[in-house]
Amino acid sequence: MFVYVAAYAGQLAAENALTGAGKVYDLTALPRVTFTDPQLASVGLTEREARAQGLDVDTPILPLEHVPRAQAARRTEGLVKLIRERATGRLIGAHALADDAGEVIQEATLAVRFKLTTKDLIETFHPSLTMAEGLKLAALTLSKDVAQLSCCAT
């Protein structure tokens, strides 16, 4: 499906064959990017997949009109959507439709892979005027009206 998945699968197969490592093929935190304009990127579960697995989830959606970088670039079409397991606060999926969404999704990929929470995203420094700040702002929408926040506020 993707070059980087093929490389991962080949490395895993070779290591398992040569060393008996017994590593498992795991695409839980596979970032996916469609290079449209704006880009579409995602990682982890969709809301539908999470609910089909019986998970109770929050799904905050942040329109890009609330992301300072998108405002500065005058490209506010799009959004950031998070899929958070309600009981644990863990980020289990993220989706972005935005300029540079392929770059933004990498932070969410790490959060999904290492079982970070939306609180972890909120408490992590995000440089202002970056699209990645949209992940933090999307997480903040769970408890605040981000339209009322000033720059860099939490």
Backbone as CSV, one residue per row, in Angstrom:
resi,resn,N_x,N_y,N_z,CA_x,CA_y,CA_z,C_x,C_y,C_z
1,MET,0.824,-1.188,0.000,0.000,0.000,0.000,0.872,1.257,0.000
2,PHE,1.902,1.289,0.848,2.828,2.418,0.911,4.249,1.869,0.893
3,VAL,5.178,2.614,0.324,6.567,2.188,0.272,7.105,1.931,1.674
4,TYR,6.799,2.818,2.605,7.331,2.657,3.956,6.728,1.451,4.669
5,VAL,5.539,1.021,4.293,4.949,-0.193,4.874,5.627,-1.421,4.280
6,ALA,5.909,-1.382,2.993,6.610,-2.497,2.358,8.001,-2.680,2.965
7,ALA,8.699,-1.579,3.192,10.029,-1.658,3.803,9.942,-2.229,5.218
8,TYR,8.961,-1.784,5.973,8.745,-2.287,7.339,8.453,-3.784,7.312
9,ALA,7.569,-4.213,6.421,7.192,-5.629,6.339,8.385,-6.484,5.944
10,GLY,9.164,-6.017,4.989,10.345,-6.765,4.560,11.371,-6.904,5.669
11,GLN,11.614,-5.810,6.389,12.565,-5.844,7.495,12.088,-6.790,8.586
12,LEU,10.811,-6.711,8.898,10.221,-7.565,9.929,10.309,-9.040,9.535
13,ALA,9.959,-9.339,8.295,10.013,-10.722,7.821,11.443,-11.259,7.860
14,ALA,12.394,-10.438,7.416,13.791,-10.877,7.419,14.290,-11.111,8.839
15,GLU,14.001,-10.181,9.741,14.437,-10.337,11.127,13.818,-11.565,11.775
16,ASN,12.531,-11.778,11.555,11.866,-12.955,12.118,12.433,-14.244,11.537
17,ALA,12.711,-14.257,10.221,13.238,-15.456,9.559,14.660,-15.770,10.009
18,LEU,15.469,-14.738,10.165,16.877,-14.952,10.482,17.177,-15.086,11.970
19,THR,16.365,-14.462,12.795,16.683,-14.468,14.232,15.603,-15.108,15.084
20,GLY,14.455,-15.387,14.488,13.348,-15.936,15.281,12.791,-14.938,16.279
21,ALA,12.906,-13.663,15.983,12.492,-12.610,16.915,11.008,-12.689,17.267
22,GLY,10.187,-13.163,16.357,8.751,-13.275,16.636,8.028,-11.949,16.697
23,LYS,8.576,-10.951,16.024,7.912,-9.649,16.011,6.625,-9.730,15.197
24,VAL,5.636,-8.943,15.617,4.318,-8.969,15.005,4.145,-7.774,14.071
25,TYR,3.559,-8.027,12.927,3.226,-6.986,11.951,2.129,-6.124,12.556
26,ASP,2.409,-4.849,12.821,1.477,-3.980,13.525,1.358,-2.646,12.806
27,LEU,0.168,-2.387,12.287,-0.083,-1.127,11.591,-0.993,-0.207,12.395
28,THR,-1.022,-0.402,13.716,-1.881,0.411,14.586,-1.625,1.901,14.419
29,ALA,-0.386,2.282,14.285,-0.030,3.702,14.194,0.520,4.037,12.807
30,LEU,-0.151,3.561,11.782,0.271,3.820,10.407,-0.274,5.164,9.920
31,PRO,0.602,6.138,9.657,0.115,7.397,9.103,-0.214,7.228,7.618
32,ARG,-1.314,7.845,7.223,-1.756,7.786,5.823,-1.953,9.219,5.331
33,VAL,-1.425,9.491,4.143,-1.524,10.842,3.585,-1.987,10.760,2.135
34,THR,-2.963,11.584,1.807,-3.406,11.747,0.428,-3.023,13.160,0.012
35,PHE,-2.210,13.259,-1.018,-1.652,14.549,-1.413,-2.589,15.285,-2.366
36,THR,-3.701,15.731,-1.785,-4.647,16.582,-2.489,-4.388,18.017,-2.039
37,ASP,-5.221,18.917,-2.430,-5.081,20.304,-1.977,-6.416,20.757,-1.391
38,PRO,-6.517,20.827,-0.061,-5.490,20.563,0.948,-5.255,19.061,1.136
39,GLN,-4.184,18.737,1.833,-3.833,17.344,2.088,-4.808,16.716,3.080
40,LEU,-4.972,15.411,2.963,-5.781,14.633,3.892,-4.853,13.625,4.550
41,ALA,-4.816,13.616,5.879,-3.934,12.700,6.594,-4.655,12.117,7.790
42,SER,-4.304,10.882,8.133,-4.923,10.245,9.294,-3.985,9.200,9.876
43,VAL,-4.299,8.842,11.104,-3.578,7.781,11.802,-4.546,7.149,12.793
44,GLY,-4.359,5.872,13.045,-5.192,5.197,14.042,-6.599,4.945,13.557
45,LEU,-7.505,4.861,14.519,-8.892,4.516,14.237,-9.712,5.718,13.781
46,THR,-10.697,5.439,12.950,-11.709,6.437,12.651,-12.758,6.357,13.753
47,GLU,-13.632,7.336,13.795,-14.716,7.308,14.780,-15.568,6.061,14.581
48,ARG,-15.896,5.746,13.358,-16.723,4.573,13.050,-16.045,3.278,13.515
49,GLU,-14.750,3.145,13.240,-14.016,1.946,13.651,-13.986,1.815,15.173
50,ALA,-13.748,2.930,15.856,-13.692,2.909,17.320,-15.029,2.471,17.906
51,ARG,-16.104,3.041,17.401,-17.436,2.692,17.909,-17.788,1.245,17.571
52,ALA,-17.370,0.761,16.401,-17.610,-0.635,16.013,-16.892,-1.604,16.953
53,GLN,-15.780,-1.155,17.525,-15.045,-1.971,18.501,-15.620,-1.831,19.906
54,GLY,-16.706,-1.073,20.029,-17.351,-0.894,21.325,-16.700,0.137,22.219
55,LEU,-15.844,0.960,21.655,-15.158,1.975,22.457,-16.046,3.199,22.629
56,ASP,-15.994,3.784,23.812,-16.686,5.036,24.102,-15.688,6.151,23.819
57,VAL,-15.978,6.979,22.813,-15.001,7.962,22.373,-15.567,9.373,22.360
58,ASP,-14.655,10.328,22.523,-14.913,11.739,22.267,-14.294,12.024,20.903
59,THR,-14.913,12.909,20.141,-14.385,13.214,18.811,-14.373,14.727,18.571
60,PRO,-13.474,15.423,19.254,-13.416,16.867,19.039,-12.994,17.193,17.607
61,ILE,-13.661,18.188,17.046,-13.351,18.655,15.695,-13.020,20.138,15.787
62,LEU,-11.895,20.502,15.233,-11.457,21.898,15.227,-11.399,22.405,13.797
63,PRO,-12.287,23.312,13.423,-12.165,23.941,12.102,-10.874,24.753,12.036
64,LEU,-10.236,24.765,10.883,-8.955,25.463,10.756,-9.059,26.966,10.975
65,GLU,-10.257,27.506,10.943,-10.398,28.946,11.203,-9.912,29.316,12.595
66,HIS,-9.716,28.316,13.481,-9.233,28.567,14.839,-7.741,28.257,14.999
67,VAL,-7.064,27.933,13.918,-5.624,27.645,13.964,-4.884,28.877,13.443
68,PRO,-4.090,29.526,14.305,-3.420,30.764,13.889,-2.603,30.645,12.605
69,ARG,-1.921,29.520,12.396,-1.121,29.353,11.169,-2.017,29.364,9.932
70,ALA,-3.158,28.699,10.016,-4.094,28.682,8.890,-4.641,30.084,8.638
71,GLN,-4.888,30.825,9.700,-5.358,32.210,9.555,-4.295,33.061,8.856
72,ALA,-3.039,32.927,9.308,-1.954,33.724,8.738,-1.742,33.400,7.261
73,ALA,-1.922,32.133,6.902,-1.741,31.706,5.510,-2.986,31.960,4.660
74,ARG,-4.064,32.368,5.331,-5.357,32.572,4.660,-5.828,31.323,3.947
75,ARG,-5.604,30.173,4.635,-6.043,28.868,4.132,-6.784,28.172,5.265
76,THR,-7.958,28.643,5.572,-8.702,28.133,6.723,-9.717,27.046,6.361
77,GLU,-9.701,26.576,5.122,-10.572,25.466,4.790,-9.950,24.183,5.325
78,GLY,-10.751,23.395,6.013,-10.260,22.139,6.559,-10.529,22.032,8.037
79,LEU,-9.968,20.988,8.638,-10.216,20.715,10.055,-9.201,19.728,10.611
80,VAL,-9.223,19.610,11.937,-8.485,18.580,12.658,-9.516,17.857,13.516
81,LYS,-9.518,16.530,13.439,-10.443,15.728,14.237,-9.634,14.705,15.021
82,LEU,-9.917,14.619,16.308,-9.262,13.641,17.166,-10.266,12.578,17.585
83,ILE,-9.768,11.368,17.787,-10.571,10.279,18.333,-9.913,9.912,19.657
84,ARG,-10.622,10.175,20.741,-10.070,9.958,22.078,-10.919,8.942,22.820
85,GLU,-10.262,7.947,23.383,-10.961,6.990,24.230,-11.334,7.715,25.524
86,ARG,-12.622,7.790,25.783,-13.115,8.600,26.902,-12.572,8.132,28.256
87,ALA,-12.579,6.842,28.516,-12.194,6.321,29.838,-10.735,6.613,30.182
88,THR,-9.856,6.535,29.195,-8.424,6.693,29.463,-7.873,8.044,29.029
89,GLY,-8.588,8.734,28.154,-8.084,9.983,27.603,-7.076,9.771,26.483
90,ARG,-6.808,8.501,26.138,-5.814,8.181,25.109,-6.266,8.606,23.724
91,LEU,-5.331,9.126,22.962,-5.583,9.423,21.566,-5.479,8.112,20.795
92,ILE,-6.554,7.719,20.126,-6.550,6.456,19.373,-6.711,6.700,17.877
93,GLY,-6.893,7.948,17.487,-6.983,8.294,16.080,-6.930,9.792,15.899
94,ALA,-6.485,10.209,14.727,-6.454,11.637,14.395,-6.558,11.777,12.888
95,HIS,-7.201,12.858,12.476,-7.420,13.109,11.062,-7.271,14.603,10.817
96,ALA,-6.647,14.946,9.709,-6.461,16.358,9.380,-6.709,16.572,7.896
97,LEU,-7.421,17.622,7.601,-7.616,18.094,6.244,-7.097,19.520,6.262
98,ALA,-5.871,19.695,5.751,-5.202,20.991,5.884,-3.949,21.028,5.030
99,ASP,-3.477,22.254,4.755,-2.145,22.372,4.179,-1.175,21.697,5.137
100,ASP,-0.264,20.942,4.619,0.758,20.260,5.430,0.178,19.246,6.412
101,ALA,-0.997,18.703,6.142,-1.572,17.687,7.027,-0.637,16.486,7.160
102,GLY,0.099,16.175,6.106,1.050,15.068,6.158,2.155,15.295,7.176
103,GLU,2.509,16.541,7.387,3.508,16.876,8.404,2.870,16.852,9.794
104,VAL,1.677,17.378,9.898,0.981,17.469,11.184,0.694,16.087,11.762
105,ILE,0.376,15.127,10.910,-0.067,13.824,11.399,1.055,13.058,12.104
106,GLN,2.296,13.454,11.873,3.401,12.725,12.506,3.345,12.814,14.031
107,GLU,3.010,13.977,14.567,2.888,14.100,16.027,1.775,13.194,16.544
108,ALA,0.661,13.173,15.842,-0.445,12.301,16.244,-0.043,10.833,16.129
109,THR,0.787,10.497,15.145,1.268,9.119,14.986,2.048,8.692,16.222
110,LEU,2.919,9.563,16.706,3.671,9.250,17.926,2.731,9.113,19.125
111,ALA,1.729,9.979,19.199,0.771,9.921,20.310,0.000,8.606,20.295
112,VAL,-0.437,8.172,19.124,-1.163,6.898,19.024,-0.230,5.741,19.359
113,ARG,0.957,5.745,18.780,1.901,4.634,19.002,2.292,4.484,20.469
114,PHE,2.526,5.578,21.142,3.010,5.512,22.524,1.912,5.753,23.549
115,LYS,0.650,5.641,23.099,-0.517,5.682,23.985,-0.596,6.966,24.819
116,LEU,-0.300,8.097,24.173,-0.386,9.379,24.848,-1.838,9.831,24.934
117,THR,-2.105,10.720,25.846,-3.460,11.234,26.053,-3.595,12.630,25.441
118,THR,-4.825,13.081,25.348,-5.023,14.454,24.893,-4.444,15.433,25.907
119,LYS,-4.422,15.058,27.167,-3.773,15.902,28.182,-2.282,16.037,27.867
120,ASP,-1.651,14.936,27.436,-0.239,14.999,27.041,-0.044,15.981,25.889
121,LEU,-0.953,15.959,24.912,-0.852,16.901,23.792,-0.968,18.338,24.280
122,ILE,-1.929,18.570,25.159,-2.167,19.926,25.673,-0.962,20.430,26.455
123,GLU,-0.339,19.552,27.222,0.772,19.956,28.088,2.126,19.986,27.375
124,THR,2.150,19.665,26.087,3.382,19.681,25.308,3.494,21.022,24.581
125,PHE,4.693,21.584,24.571,4.906,22.846,23.863,4.628,22.678,22.377
126,HIS,3.898,23.614,21.818,3.641,23.688,20.388,3.964,25.106,19.941
127,PRO,4.946,25.275,19.073,5.261,26.623,18.616,4.040,27.268,17.957
128,SER,3.817,28.507,18.307,2.716,29.235,17.696,3.019,29.474,16.223
129,LEU,1.973,29.568,15.467,2.016,29.719,14.019,2.607,28.498,13.317
130,THR,2.299,27.308,13.861,2.570,26.067,13.148,1.247,25.331,13.000
131,MET,1.141,24.519,11.969,-0.082,23.745,11.793,-0.220,22.682,12.877
132,ALA,0.899,22.183,13.411,0.832,21.175,14.474,0.147,21.708,15.724
133,GLU,0.154,23.010,15.909,-0.554,23.608,17.032,-2.049,23.257,16.975
134,GLY,-2.544,22.953,15.791,-3.932,22.553,15.629,-4.293,21.302,16.409
135,LEU,-3.334,20.381,16.590,-3.589,19.178,17.395,-3.857,19.553,18.846
136,LYS,-3.033,20.433,19.375,-3.224,20.896,20.751,-4.557,21.627,20.895
137,LEU,-4.845,22.494,19.950,-6.091,23.253,20.014,-7.308,22.325,19.902
138,ALA,-7.209,21.309,19.062,-8.312,20.337,18.950,-8.520,19.627,20.280
139,ALA,-7.419,19.254,20.946,-7.532,18.615,22.264,-8.139,19.572,23.285
140,LEU,-7.791,20.836,23.190,-8.329,21.831,24.115,-9.841,22.015,23.973
141,THR,-10.373,21.737,22.787,-11.816,21.924,22.589,-12.646,20.998,23.469
142,LEU,-12.025,19.981,24.041,-12.749,19.085,24.951,-13.167,19.799,26.231
143,SER,-12.454,20.881,26.573,-12.769,21.572,27.822,-12.902,23.086,27.697
144,LYS,-12.556,23.633,26.531,-12.576,25.096,26.386,-13.094,25.497,25.019
145,ASP,-13.545,26.719,24.936,-13.912,27.316,23.659,-12.657,27.988,23.113
146,VAL,-12.005,27.346,22.165,-10.723,27.862,21.678,-10.870,29.199,20.954
147,ALA,-12.064,29.522,20.505,-12.277,30.819,19.863,-12.076,31.959,20.851
148,GLN,-12.177,31.675,22.148,-12.029,32.689,23.183,-10.603,32.785,23.739
149,LEU,-9.703,31.909,23.286,-8.336,31.911,23.815,-7.462,32.907,23.067
150,SER,-6.518,33.487,23.797,-5.525,34.329,23.139,-4.368,33.433,22.701
151,CYS,-3.435,33.987,22.000,-2.280,33.234,21.516,-1.622,32.434,22.628
152,CYS,-1.343,31.190,22.334,-0.552,30.320,23.212,-1.217,30.001,24.537
153,ALA,-2.460,30.327,24.726,-3.144,30.061,25.983,-3.578,28.608,26.072
154,THR,-3.650,28.138,27.290,-4.169,26.796,27.517,-5.172,26.912,28.608
